[in-house]
Amino acid sequence: MISFSDVSQVEQTALSAENDLLVARVAYVTAVVRLRLALGPPDPVAAADLRGL
């Protein structure tokens, strides 16, 4: 039988992985926007357009 502590640890591991994924996604988007800005687009607002990702 699965104990409550086993389930809690698995849940914590899943939440930690989900948080890590979210942090990685934010870092990726930030890097893409910075790269686009560094390349000097004619319209700086277009650098933050994330629809193509």
C-alpha positions as CSV (number, residue, x, y, z in Angstrom):
1,M,0.0,0.0,0.0
2,I,1.3,3.5,-0.8
3,S,1.8,5.7,2.2
4,F,0.8,9.3,2.4
5,S,4.4,10.4,2.7
6,D,5.3,8.5,-0.5
7,V,2.5,10.3,-2.4
8,S,3.5,13.7,-0.9
9,Q,7.2,13.2,-2.0
10,V,6.1,12.3,-5.5
11,E,3.8,15.3,-5.6
12,Q,6.6,17.6,-4.4
13,T,9.0,16.2,-7.0
14,A,6.4,16.9,-9.7
15,L,5.8,20.4,-8.5
16,S,9.5,21.1,-8.4
17,A,9.9,19.8,-12.0
18,E,6.9,21.9,-13.1
19,N,8.5,25.0,-11.5
20,D,11.9,24.2,-13.2
21,L,10.1,24.0,-16.5
22,L,8.4,27.3,-16.0
23,V,11.7,29.0,-15.0
24,A,13.4,27.5,-18.1
25,R,10.5,28.8,-20.4
26,V,10.9,32.3,-19.0
27,A,14.6,32.2,-19.4
28,Y,14.2,31.0,-23.0
29,V,11.7,33.8,-23.9
30,T,13.9,36.4,-22.2
31,A,16.9,35.2,-24.3
32,V,14.9,35.3,-27.5
33,V,13.8,38.8,-26.9
34,R,17.3,39.9,-25.9
35,L,18.7,38.3,-29.1
36,R,16.1,40.0,-31.3
37,L,16.9,43.4,-29.7
38,A,20.6,42.8,-30.1
39,L,20.1,42.1,-33.8
40,G,18.5,45.5,-34.1
41,P,15.0,45.1,-35.5
42,P,13.6,48.1,-37.3
43,D,10.7,48.0,-34.8
44,P,11.7,47.3,-31.2
45,V,8.1,46.3,-30.3
46,A,8.4,43.5,-32.9
47,A,11.2,42.0,-30.9
48,A,8.8,41.2,-28.1
49,D,6.3,39.5,-30.5
50,L,6.2,36.0,-29.2
51,R,3.6,34.6,-31.5
52,G,6.2,32.8,-33.7
53,L,7.7,30.8,-30.8
